[in-house]
């Protein structure tokens, strides 16, 4: 699978994990192994997170 081009401001879909369903996430910063930002939807909405890049399924909107 090719690596997604990720940029600050992008909204992405993060895959489900543990008891958290698939959800939207707005990226603040992009690093080699992860991104930082805030969940937009789901039970973690408004919560800061640092998902690994491998957890990102697709880009929904770009900045």
C-alpha positions in Angstrom: 0.0 0.0 0.0 1.4 3.4 -0.9 1.9 5.9 1.9 -0.7 8.7 2.1 0.4 12.3 1.7 -0.6 13.9 5.1 -0.5 17.6 5.9 -1.6 19.8 8.9 -5.3 20.6 8.6 -6.2 17.4 6.8 -9.1 15.4 8.1 -8.5 11.7 8.0 -10.2 8.4 8.9 -8.6 6.5 11.7 -9.3 2.8 11.9 -11.1 1.3 14.8 -9.1 0.1 17.8 -10.0 -1.4 21.2 -13.6 -0.2 21.9 -13.2 3.0 19.7 -15.0 2.8 16.3 -13.5 4.2 13.1 -13.6 8.0 13.4 -12.5 11.3 11.8 -9.4 13.1 13.0 -8.0 16.5 12.2 -4.2 16.6 11.9 -2.1 19.3 13.6 1.4 18.0 13.0 2.9 15.2 10.8 5.8 13.1 11.9 7.6 10.2 10.4 5.8 7.5 12.4 2.6 9.3 13.7 0.4 12.4 13.5 -0.9 14.7 16.2 -4.3 16.4 16.4 -7.8 16.0 17.7 -10.6 13.5 17.1 -13.5 15.2 15.2 -16.2 12.4 15.6 -16.9 9.4 17.7 -16.6 8.9 21.5 -13.2 10.6 21.5 -14.4 13.8 19.8 -12.4 16.8 20.9 -9.7 14.7 22.5 -6.0 15.1 21.6 -4.3 12.0 20.1 -1.2 10.7 18.4 -2.3 7.9 16.1 0.4 5.9 14.2 0.4 6.6 10.5 -0.5 2.9 9.8 -3.9 3.6 11.6 -4.9 6.2 9.0 -7.2 4.6 6.3 -7.8 7.5 4.0 -7.8 11.3 3.7 -11.3 12.9 3.7 -10.5 16.5 3.2 -7.3 18.6 2.7 -6.3 21.9 4.1 
